[in-house]
Amino acid sequence: MGILRRDEPDQTPDEFWAEIEEKRGGKVTFFTFSKFIGRSRSDVMNLPGLLYVINGIAHFEDFEKDNMLSKLMGRKKKYEKTEFSFQIVNVEKIQYVNQGNALKCISGLIGDRDVKAVSKAARIFTNPVYQLVLNTGESLFFEQVMDDKAFVKVFSG
């Protein structure tokens, strides 16, 4: 996983996880690569990153994107890391939703409870994302990249 830490190109996957576990004070029990779409009533983020669980707390951290066009044009936007955490016990509901409705919820056009789940058949024709409804009254939206069943199991409690 040295590709996650470009400033440490020689870091092995074991060293990467050891650093994460030391920083967070526990063992990683689940991880996946995912794209954080955004938080309800906020800004659309579309950040690829790593979502992992330690001691019942989910942590998301993005990693810097390479943008070849910007490099060729000479533009250099300063990268600002995004990190956040939430307790898994605070997840009241997880559902697969249409990305368009997720974006409406993120921008505040519809409420968290108004986002409807996508049927299994409709998933073929849409770009679905996961909505995690928290007991704080907000939702987090993720585009899942790896094992869907494990993701649902972890966040369903």
Secondary structure, 3 states (H helix, E strand, C coil): CHHHCCCCCCCCHHHHHHHHHHHHCCCEEEEEEEEEEEECCCCEEEEEEEEEEECCEEEEEECCCCCHHHHHHCCCCCCCCCEEEEEHHHEEEEEEEEHHHHHHHHCCCCCHHHCCECCCCHHHCCCEEEEEEECCCCEEEEEECCCHHHHHHHHHC
